[in-house]
Amino acid sequence: MREISLARDRGKHTTNVREMFPLDQGGYVTDLPGLRTLALWDTQPEELDGYFPELRGLVQDCQFSNCSHQSEPGCAVIKAVEEGRVHPGTLRSLT
């Protein structure tokens, strides 16, 4: 069992080496010493699709240039999810 911080009432950092763990679906989980969170900053919601390589070739085929990929008619991303070409979790990550 690891120590609990009295000041934060949370577990203390125990990572002492950097590690990357590949995910079966693609991508990685990274464990970095000294970091509690890793986040994107200064990112606008309409830019999120650009962070997903599997969506880059699709968004240009959406009917509307400002498509949010949630309910718009003619959305190429929604169509790709329905056809099984894009994982549904990717689409959920855009909300």
NORCORDA-V426634 format. One record per backbone hydrogen bond with DSSP energy under -1.0 kcal/mol. NH is the residue of the N-H (numbers start at 1). CO is the residue of the C=O. E is the energy in kcal/mol with one decimal. If there is no record, write none. Layout:
((NH;CO;E) (NH;CO;E))
This chain:
((5;10;-3.7) (9;5;-2.2) (12;3;-1.8) (19;31;-2.2) (21;29;-3.2) (23;27;-2.4) (26;23;-1.6) (29;21;-2.1) (31;19;-2.8) (35;32;-1.5) (47;44;-2.3) (48;45;-1.2) (50;47;-1.6) (51;48;-2.3) (52;49;-1.4) (55;52;-2.3) (58;55;-1.6) (59;55;-2.0) (61;58;-2.5) (62;59;-1.3) (63;74;-1.9) (67;64;-1.4) (75;72;-1.0) (79;75;-1.8) (80;76;-2.0) (81;77;-2.1) (82;78;-2.5) (83;79;-1.9) (84;81;-1.4) (85;80;-2.6) (86;80;-1.2) (90;87;-1.4) (91;87;-1.0) (92;88;-2.1) (93;89;-1.5) (94;91;-1.3) (95;92;-1.5))
